[in-house]
């Protein structure tokens, strides 16, 4: 399963790149608002340090506006993927951008049917929002599982990107459900690295090693 960073914060993306686990990035207007500046400049910088796709989200609600923003994003870097919300207008924009040769990520997917339509319209990434469904007492991972099965059954040319990931267990469940990608905030990525037994094990090994070194030094000094 590929790992994307769900952020517009350059430092977080650099961290994942240094750790060797960065496959792509997803941004959205809320994430961009947290860093500010020029969206174009931020996107260019993210694209330069990211080996794979970088999603840039349109804010227009009409087809022409989505196409204008999407075509502009596509000029910024070769790895831009235009993020389009699921809607009647969104499907039309996805189909038109596909005809232009521009890749899209259909976002705000909350049912397998929405994902099926997005794939048929030509989206290369399908983003079911797991956490937001869990928030309203549904099981968001069901949509990931169903969509993966549909994509596999009909050999659709699209990848399922598990989004709105809130904790490490979501990542494991997305991987087991067959999601092609999970996009994560830096907090979840960092939580995945650590385990209390790993951290205490490292500390014990270091302590025992230093004690042995000190013992050997003391022995050598007594001898000689
Ligand atoms: C990613 O593409 C989505 O925009 C993001 O995962 C949404 O996450 P949230 O529900 O935590 O805002």
Boltz pocket constraint, residues with backbone or C-beta under 6 A from the ligand:
constraints:
  - pocket:
      binder: B
      contacts: [[A, 6], [A, 26], [A, 27], [A, 28], [A, 107], [A, 127], [A, 129], [A, 131], [A, 132], [A, 163], [A, 164], [A, 165], [A, 183]]
      max_distance: 6.0
